[in-house]
């Protein structure tokens, strides 16, 4: 696979969600959790989505329970929490694993395309963010502590590229 658009994720209801549907868009892909110290970043992610979606940004949330069991809910509970607590309207897909032998193939691709600190491919915690250009190339990887609003410049640059 050469691009994120070659992958199919699962929607929250389990139906196929081909990333090819987002071809030509800039993607911000984030592993999320509802009971994490970084959970308030949902607000910043939603703000980025609302600010830039008409220019071609799509934020994709992938709930993950691998870090401190901080995403224990099922799809309905996660959707309800996101909508009621943070008014999330960007797509939140099915819960996945991002590390290890059962890691989602998309995350295997992302983590090898952009390694983290000290060259490690592994995701260290919830709210690691990947910025993907319109061509499907992984442009950047951002740490959980990087607040979504700090990514505005990188998002704008990616949106401006053709």
C-alpha angles and dihedrals in degrees: 000000000000104000140029087245089071091068132085118209126191119254117229089265091053096253119132116275107190111203086212084079086072096049110144093024129107110243130206105195116193134178104223140193133189099215102045133111087243094052092104085070086082085080093055093044090052090049091053090048093051093044098049108022093097088056092052109275120140120187113205120194120202111190113218131185097192098101115069091326087278096152104051099147130099123244094274093049092048093048092048093048093048094047098042099039103036104012089238114187100164116099115282108190134197120306112267143173116249100189137042134024093322095047113140110258090237091059091046087056094045096047093050093045092053117021123202133230114336091007096292117152094201121105107240100200148338120305098035104156132211122195114208124192127228089264093057094254116140103241102179149356121216128196125242090253091057103100116224092241089060088062095061094099093050090046091050091049091050092048091050093052115091 
